[in-house]
């Protein structure tokens, strides 16, 4: 079994390279501690105390990345962050970091691109709406954009 100091050092190095939430780092610590929950708890507490792991910071980075890079909407981002066990406060502050104008522009771009492949299909408009909703956007926003694009 690897020593607690070695595991802590390895996880600190991982956290220095990219953001992790507490639940992800707890899982990694448990794996490295071979199921020793007490040791994993001490390691996670140390990482939190030294601010290597911060759920609010993770939520902000996750929301910005998913919105700008993959085109996810706020609903899908919220569900993903909830699945990771983040608090509503951290989720809301993370979603507050998303540039609303850039997200709307990304959605419009995605819909215009998708419409090119669906425009000849009889149920293309419905499929376009489903596509946008599956990306996690509000129906009212999707409906407005779909009307604009398909007319």
Biotite code that builds the C-alpha atoms (Angstrom):
import biotite.structure as struc

atoms = struc.array([
    struc.Atom([0.000, 0.000, 0.000], chain_id="A", res_id=1, res_name="UNK", atom_name="CA", element="C"),
    struc.Atom([1.259, 3.444, -0.910], chain_id="A", res_id=2, res_name="UNK", atom_name="CA", element="C"),
    struc.Atom([1.838, 5.925, 1.900], chain_id="A", res_id=3, res_name="UNK", atom_name="CA", element="C"),
    struc.Atom([-0.637, 8.677, 2.649], chain_id="A", res_id=4, res_name="UNK", atom_name="CA", element="C"),
    struc.Atom([1.956, 11.367, 1.857], chain_id="A", res_id=5, res_name="UNK", atom_name="CA", element="C"),
    struc.Atom([2.661, 9.831, -1.564], chain_id="A", res_id=6, res_name="UNK", atom_name="CA", element="C"),
    struc.Atom([-1.037, 9.623, -2.412], chain_id="A", res_id=7, res_name="UNK", atom_name="CA", element="C"),
    struc.Atom([-1.578, 13.208, -1.258], chain_id="A", res_id=8, res_name="UNK", atom_name="CA", element="C"),
    struc.Atom([1.350, 14.393, -3.351], chain_id="A", res_id=9, res_name="UNK", atom_name="CA", element="C"),
    struc.Atom([0.103, 12.563, -6.451], chain_id="A", res_id=10, res_name="UNK", atom_name="CA", element="C"),
    struc.Atom([-3.409, 13.980, -6.056], chain_id="A", res_id=11, res_name="UNK", atom_name="CA", element="C"),
    struc.Atom([-2.032, 17.481, -5.497], chain_id="A", res_id=12, res_name="UNK", atom_name="CA", element="C"),
    struc.Atom([-0.154, 17.165, -8.783], chain_id="A", res_id=13, res_name="UNK", atom_name="CA", element="C"),
    struc.Atom([-3.353, 16.034, -10.532], chain_id="A", res_id=14, res_name="UNK", atom_name="CA", element="C"),
    struc.Atom([-5.337, 18.918, -9.058], chain_id="A", res_id=15, res_name="UNK", atom_name="CA", element="C"),
    struc.Atom([-2.669, 21.389, -10.135], chain_id="A", res_id=16, res_name="UNK", atom_name="CA", element="C"),
    struc.Atom([-3.151, 20.321, -13.771], chain_id="A", res_id=17, res_name="UNK", atom_name="CA", element="C"),
    struc.Atom([-6.949, 20.658, -13.923], chain_id="A", res_id=18, res_name="UNK", atom_name="CA", element="C"),
    struc.Atom([-10.038, 21.286, -11.787], chain_id="A", res_id=19, res_name="UNK", atom_name="CA", element="C"),
    struc.Atom([-11.685, 18.434, -9.905], chain_id="A", res_id=20, res_name="UNK", atom_name="CA", element="C"),
    struc.Atom([-14.763, 18.451, -7.711], chain_id="A", res_id=21, res_name="UNK", atom_name="CA", element="C"),
    struc.Atom([-14.729, 16.943, -4.225], chain_id="A", res_id=22, res_name="UNK", atom_name="CA", element="C"),
    struc.Atom([-16.681, 13.835, -5.264], chain_id="A", res_id=23, res_name="UNK", atom_name="CA", element="C"),
    struc.Atom([-14.247, 13.055, -8.112], chain_id="A", res_id=24, res_name="UNK", atom_name="CA", element="C"),
    struc.Atom([-11.182, 13.528, -5.932], chain_id="A", res_id=25, res_name="UNK", atom_name="CA", element="C"),
    struc.Atom([-12.777, 11.475, -3.117], chain_id="A", res_id=26, res_name="UNK", atom_name="CA", element="C"),
    struc.Atom([-13.296, 8.601, -5.583], chain_id="A", res_id=27, res_name="UNK", atom_name="CA", element="C"),
    struc.Atom([-9.685, 8.880, -6.792], chain_id="A", res_id=28, res_name="UNK", atom_name="CA", element="C"),
    struc.Atom([-8.400, 8.984, -3.209], chain_id="A", res_id=29, res_name="UNK", atom_name="CA", element="C"),
    struc.Atom([-10.443, 5.901, -2.264], chain_id="A", res_id=30, res_name="UNK", atom_name="CA", element="C"),
    struc.Atom([-9.038, 4.001, -5.249], chain_id="A", res_id=31, res_name="UNK", atom_name="CA", element="C"),
    struc.Atom([-5.462, 4.924, -4.363], chain_id="A", res_id=32, res_name="UNK", atom_name="CA", element="C"),
    struc.Atom([-6.018, 4.160, -0.674], chain_id="A", res_id=33, res_name="UNK", atom_name="CA", element="C"),
    struc.Atom([-7.395, 0.745, -1.650], chain_id="A", res_id=34, res_name="UNK", atom_name="CA", element="C"),
    struc.Atom([-10.709, 1.410, 0.066], chain_id="A", res_id=35, res_name="UNK", atom_name="CA", element="C"),
    struc.Atom([-9.352, 2.924, 3.292], chain_id="A", res_id=36, res_name="UNK", atom_name="CA", element="C"),
    struc.Atom([-12.104, 5.521, 3.786], chain_id="A", res_id=37, res_name="UNK", atom_name="CA", element="C"),
    struc.Atom([-10.463, 7.184, 6.787], chain_id="A", res_id=38, res_name="UNK", atom_name="CA", element="C"),
    struc.Atom([-7.200, 7.800, 4.921], chain_id="A", res_id=39, res_name="UNK", atom_name="CA", element="C"),
    struc.Atom([-9.057, 8.987, 1.816], chain_id="A", res_id=40, res_name="UNK", atom_name="CA", element="C"),
    struc.Atom([-11.087, 11.383, 3.988], chain_id="A", res_id=41, res_name="UNK", atom_name="CA", element="C"),
    struc.Atom([-7.939, 12.884, 5.507], chain_id="A", res_id=42, res_name="UNK", atom_name="CA", element="C"),
    struc.Atom([-6.420, 13.320, 2.048], chain_id="A", res_id=43, res_name="UNK", atom_name="CA", element="C"),
    struc.Atom([-9.556, 15.000, 0.678], chain_id="A", res_id=44, res_name="UNK", atom_name="CA", element="C"),
    struc.Atom([-9.765, 17.271, 3.736], chain_id="A", res_id=45, res_name="UNK", atom_name="CA", element="C"),
    struc.Atom([-6.136, 18.280, 3.209], chain_id="A", res_id=46, res_name="UNK", atom_name="CA", element="C"),
    struc.Atom([-6.728, 18.996, -0.487], chain_id="A", res_id=47, res_name="UNK", atom_name="CA", element="C"),
    struc.Atom([-9.782, 21.114, 0.375], chain_id="A", res_id=48, res_name="UNK", atom_name="CA", element="C"),
    struc.Atom([-7.932, 22.994, 3.116], chain_id="A", res_id=49, res_name="UNK", atom_name="CA", element="C"),
    struc.Atom([-5.067, 23.820, 0.754], chain_id="A", res_id=50, res_name="UNK", atom_name="CA", element="C"),
    struc.Atom([-7.607, 24.836, -1.947], chain_id="A", res_id=51, res_name="UNK", atom_name="CA", element="C"),
    struc.Atom([-6.436, 22.227, -4.439], chain_id="A", res_id=52, res_name="UNK", atom_name="CA", element="C"),
    struc.Atom([-10.106, 21.223, -4.651], chain_id="A", res_id=53, res_name="UNK", atom_name="CA", element="C"),
    struc.Atom([-12.947, 23.739, -4.606], chain_id="A", res_id=54, res_name="UNK", atom_name="CA", element="C"),
    struc.Atom([-16.459, 22.859, -5.781], chain_id="A", res_id=55, res_name="UNK", atom_name="CA", element="C"),
    struc.Atom([-17.402, 26.476, -6.582], chain_id="A", res_id=56, res_name="UNK", atom_name="CA", element="C"),
    struc.Atom([-14.308, 26.915, -8.734], chain_id="A", res_id=57, res_name="UNK", atom_name="CA", element="C"),
    struc.Atom([-14.945, 23.544, -10.391], chain_id="A", res_id=58, res_name="UNK", atom_name="CA", element="C"),
    struc.Atom([-18.585, 24.449, -11.133], chain_id="A", res_id=59, res_name="UNK", atom_name="CA", element="C"),
    struc.Atom([-17.535, 27.710, -12.793], chain_id="A", res_id=60, res_name="UNK", atom_name="CA", element="C"),
    struc.Atom([-14.869, 26.049, -14.944], chain_id="A", res_id=61, res_name="UNK", atom_name="CA", element="C"),
    struc.Atom([-17.194, 23.159, -15.865], chain_id="A", res_id=62, res_name="UNK", atom_name="CA", element="C"),
    struc.Atom([-20.062, 25.485, -16.812], chain_id="A", res_id=63, res_name="UNK", atom_name="CA", element="C"),
    struc.Atom([-17.826, 27.751, -18.919], chain_id="A", res_id=64, res_name="UNK", atom_name="CA", element="C"),
    struc.Atom([-16.230, 24.807, -20.730], chain_id="A", res_id=65, res_name="UNK", atom_name="CA", element="C"),
    struc.Atom([-19.434, 22.892, -21.403], chain_id="A", res_id=66, res_name="UNK", atom_name="CA", element="C"),
    struc.Atom([-21.224, 26.014, -22.589], chain_id="A", res_id=67, res_name="UNK", atom_name="CA", element="C"),
    struc.Atom([-18.518, 27.385, -24.855], chain_id="A", res_id=68, res_name="UNK", atom_name="CA", element="C"),
    struc.Atom([-16.806, 24.229, -26.094], chain_id="A", res_id=69, res_name="UNK", atom_name="CA", element="C"),
    struc.Atom([-19.565, 21.631, -26.339], chain_id="A", res_id=70, res_name="UNK", atom_name="CA", element="C"),
    struc.Atom([-22.607, 23.888, -26.649], chain_id="A", res_id=71, res_name="UNK", atom_name="CA", element="C"),
    struc.Atom([-24.452, 22.600, -23.603], chain_id="A", res_id=72, res_name="UNK", atom_name="CA", element="C"),
    struc.Atom([-27.320, 24.651, -22.232], chain_id="A", res_id=73, res_name="UNK", atom_name="CA", element="C"),
    struc.Atom([-27.881, 25.571, -18.596], chain_id="A", res_id=74, res_name="UNK", atom_name="CA", element="C"),
    struc.Atom([-30.308, 22.707, -17.924], chain_id="A", res_id=75, res_name="UNK", atom_name="CA", element="C"),
    struc.Atom([-27.849, 20.012, -19.023], chain_id="A", res_id=76, res_name="UNK", atom_name="CA", element="C"),
    struc.Atom([-24.983, 21.684, -17.153], chain_id="A", res_id=77, res_name="UNK", atom_name="CA", element="C"),
    struc.Atom([-27.105, 21.880, -13.981], chain_id="A", res_id=78, res_name="UNK", atom_name="CA", element="C"),
    struc.Atom([-27.983, 18.157, -14.163], chain_id="A", res_id=79, res_name="UNK", atom_name="CA", element="C"),
    struc.Atom([-24.340, 17.189, -14.742], chain_id="A", res_id=80, res_name="UNK", atom_name="CA", element="C"),
    struc.Atom([-23.171, 19.245, -11.755], chain_id="A", res_id=81, res_name="UNK", atom_name="CA", element="C"),
    struc.Atom([-25.947, 17.815, -9.555], chain_id="A", res_id=82, res_name="UNK", atom_name="CA", element="C"),
    struc.Atom([-24.850, 14.320, -10.556], chain_id="A", res_id=83, res_name="UNK", atom_name="CA", element="C"),
    struc.Atom([-21.389, 15.168, -9.224], chain_id="A", res_id=84, res_name="UNK", atom_name="CA", element="C"),
    struc.Atom([-22.914, 16.089, -5.865], chain_id="A", res_id=85, res_name="UNK", atom_name="CA", element="C"),
    struc.Atom([-22.345, 19.843, -5.955], chain_id="A", res_id=86, res_name="UNK", atom_name="CA", element="C"),
    struc.Atom([-24.517, 22.156, -3.873], chain_id="A", res_id=87, res_name="UNK", atom_name="CA", element="C"),
    struc.Atom([-27.199, 24.318, -5.506], chain_id="A", res_id=88, res_name="UNK", atom_name="CA", element="C"),
    struc.Atom([-25.260, 27.396, -4.376], chain_id="A", res_id=89, res_name="UNK", atom_name="CA", element="C"),
    struc.Atom([-22.102, 26.229, -6.191], chain_id="A", res_id=90, res_name="UNK", atom_name="CA", element="C"),
    struc.Atom([-24.130, 25.236, -9.262], chain_id="A", res_id=91, res_name="UNK", atom_name="CA", element="C"),
    struc.Atom([-25.876, 28.605, -9.423], chain_id="A", res_id=92, res_name="UNK", atom_name="CA", element="C"),
    struc.Atom([-22.634, 30.531, -9.029], chain_id="A", res_id=93, res_name="UNK", atom_name="CA", element="C"),
    struc.Atom([-21.014, 28.342, -11.703], chain_id="A", res_id=94, res_name="UNK", atom_name="CA", element="C"),
    struc.Atom([-23.872, 28.941, -14.135], chain_id="A", res_id=95, res_name="UNK", atom_name="CA", element="C"),
    struc.Atom([-23.517, 32.651, -13.390], chain_id="A", res_id=96, res_name="UNK", atom_name="CA", element="C"),
    struc.Atom([-20.059, 32.478, -14.964], chain_id="A", res_id=97, res_name="UNK", atom_name="CA", element="C"),
    struc.Atom([-21.496, 31.511, -18.365], chain_id="A", res_id=98, res_name="UNK", atom_name="CA", element="C"),
    struc.Atom([-21.662, 34.331, -20.893], chain_id="A", res_id=99, res_name="UNK", atom_name="CA", element="C"),
    struc.Atom([-25.333, 34.375, -21.883], chain_id="A", res_id=100, res_name="UNK", atom_name="CA", element="C"),
    struc.Atom([-24.735, 36.086, -25.213], chain_id="A", res_id=101, res_name="UNK", atom_name="CA", element="C"),
    struc.Atom([-22.021, 33.647, -26.204], chain_id="A", res_id=102, res_name="UNK", atom_name="CA", element="C"),
    struc.Atom([-24.233, 30.690, -25.191], chain_id="A", res_id=103, res_name="UNK", atom_name="CA", element="C"),
    struc.Atom([-27.148, 32.013, -27.265], chain_id="A", res_id=104, res_name="UNK", atom_name="CA", element="C"),
    struc.Atom([-24.814, 32.544, -30.204], chain_id="A", res_id=105, res_name="UNK", atom_name="CA", element="C"),
    struc.Atom([-23.459, 29.001, -29.822], chain_id="A", res_id=106, res_name="UNK", atom_name="CA", element="C"),
    struc.Atom([-26.991, 27.586, -29.774], chain_id="A", res_id=107, res_name="UNK", atom_name="CA", element="C"),
    struc.Atom([-27.944, 29.537, -32.889], chain_id="A", res_id=108, res_name="UNK", atom_name="CA", element="C"),
    struc.Atom([-24.811, 28.323, -34.656], chain_id="A", res_id=109, res_name="UNK", atom_name="CA", element="C"),
    struc.Atom([-25.531, 24.699, -33.667], chain_id="A", res_id=110, res_name="UNK", atom_name="CA", element="C"),
    struc.Atom([-29.131, 24.950, -34.823], chain_id="A", res_id=111, res_name="UNK", atom_name="CA", element="C"),
    struc.Atom([-28.239, 26.539, -38.161], chain_id="A", res_id=112, res_name="UNK", atom_name="CA", element="C"),
    struc.Atom([-25.677, 23.824, -38.800], chain_id="A", res_id=113, res_name="UNK", atom_name="CA", element="C"),
    struc.Atom([-28.077, 21.042, -37.806], chain_id="A", res_id=114, res_name="UNK", atom_name="CA", element="C"),
    struc.Atom([-30.894, 22.553, -39.896], chain_id="A", res_id=115, res_name="UNK", atom_name="CA", element="C"),
    struc.Atom([-28.813, 22.110, -43.059], chain_id="A", res_id=116, res_name="UNK", atom_name="CA", element="C"),
    struc.Atom([-29.045, 18.338, -42.637], chain_id="A", res_id=117, res_name="UNK", atom_name="CA", element="C"),
    struc.Atom([-32.693, 18.332, -41.521], chain_id="A", res_id=118, res_name="UNK", atom_name="CA", element="C"),
    struc.Atom([-34.335, 20.933, -43.778], chain_id="A", res_id=119, res_name="UNK", atom_name="CA", element="C"),
    struc.Atom([-35.482, 18.396, -46.405], chain_id="A", res_id=120, res_name="UNK", atom_name="CA", element="C"),
    struc.Atom([-37.030, 16.002, -43.895], chain_id="A", res_id=121, res_name="UNK", atom_name="CA", element="C"),
    struc.Atom([-40.776, 16.193, -43.162], chain_id="A", res_id=122, res_name="UNK", atom_name="CA", element="C"),
    struc.Atom([-40.203, 16.096, -39.385], chain_id="A", res_id=123, res_name="UNK", atom_name="CA", element="C"),
    struc.Atom([-37.016, 18.194, -39.574], chain_id="A", res_id=124, res_name="UNK", atom_name="CA", element="C"),
    struc.Atom([-38.362, 21.058, -37.484], chain_id="A", res_id=125, res_name="UNK", atom_name="CA", element="C"),
    struc.Atom([-39.445, 18.702, -34.694], chain_id="A", res_id=126, res_name="UNK", atom_name="CA", element="C"),
    struc.Atom([-36.082, 16.923, -34.768], chain_id="A", res_id=127, res_name="UNK", atom_name="CA", element="C"),
    struc.Atom([-34.313, 20.298, -34.592], chain_id="A", res_id=128, res_name="UNK", atom_name="CA", element="C"),
    struc.Atom([-36.320, 21.207, -31.494], chain_id="A", res_id=129, res_name="UNK", atom_name="CA", element="C"),
    struc.Atom([-35.533, 17.821, -29.896], chain_id="A", res_id=130, res_name="UNK", atom_name="CA", element="C"),
    struc.Atom([-31.849, 18.283, -30.727], chain_id="A", res_id=131, res_name="UNK", atom_name="CA", element="C"),
    struc.Atom([-31.741, 21.679, -28.995], chain_id="A", res_id=132, res_name="UNK", atom_name="CA", element="C"),
    struc.Atom([-33.675, 20.452, -25.968], chain_id="A", res_id=133, res_name="UNK", atom_name="CA", element="C"),
    struc.Atom([-31.301, 17.504, -25.616], chain_id="A", res_id=134, res_name="UNK", atom_name="CA", element="C"),
    struc.Atom([-28.476, 20.035, -25.420], chain_id="A", res_id=135, res_name="UNK", atom_name="CA", element="C"),
    struc.Atom([-30.105, 21.489, -22.311], chain_id="A", res_id=136, res_name="UNK", atom_name="CA", element="C"),
    struc.Atom([-31.704, 24.720, -23.478], chain_id="A", res_id=137, res_name="UNK", atom_name="CA", element="C"),
    struc.Atom([-35.039, 26.224, -22.391], chain_id="A", res_id=138, res_name="UNK", atom_name="CA", element="C"),
    struc.Atom([-37.982, 25.462, -24.660], chain_id="A", res_id=139, res_name="UNK", atom_name="CA", element="C"),
    struc.Atom([-38.956, 29.130, -25.070], chain_id="A", res_id=140, res_name="UNK", atom_name="CA", element="C"),
    struc.Atom([-35.469, 30.035, -26.305], chain_id="A", res_id=141, res_name="UNK", atom_name="CA", element="C"),
    struc.Atom([-35.353, 26.999, -28.610], chain_id="A", res_id=142, res_name="UNK", atom_name="CA", element="C"),
    struc.Atom([-38.794, 27.676, -30.063], chain_id="A", res_id=143, res_name="UNK", atom_name="CA", element="C"),
    struc.Atom([-37.930, 31.293, -30.863], chain_id="A", res_id=144, res_name="UNK", atom_name="CA", element="C"),
    struc.Atom([-34.683, 30.353, -32.593], chain_id="A", res_id=145, res_name="UNK", atom_name="CA", element="C"),
    struc.Atom([-36.190, 27.434, -34.506], chain_id="A", res_id=146, res_name="UNK", atom_name="CA", element="C"),
    struc.Atom([-38.945, 29.699, -35.880], chain_id="A", res_id=147, res_name="UNK", atom_name="CA", element="C"),
    struc.Atom([-36.327, 32.218, -36.960], chain_id="A", res_id=148, res_name="UNK", atom_name="CA", element="C"),
    struc.Atom([-34.094, 29.607, -38.605], chain_id="A", res_id=149, res_name="UNK", atom_name="CA", element="C"),
    struc.Atom([-36.759, 27.507, -40.320], chain_id="A", res_id=150, res_name="UNK", atom_name="CA", element="C"),
    struc.Atom([-38.750, 30.364, -41.845], chain_id="A", res_id=151, res_name="UNK", atom_name="CA", element="C"),
])
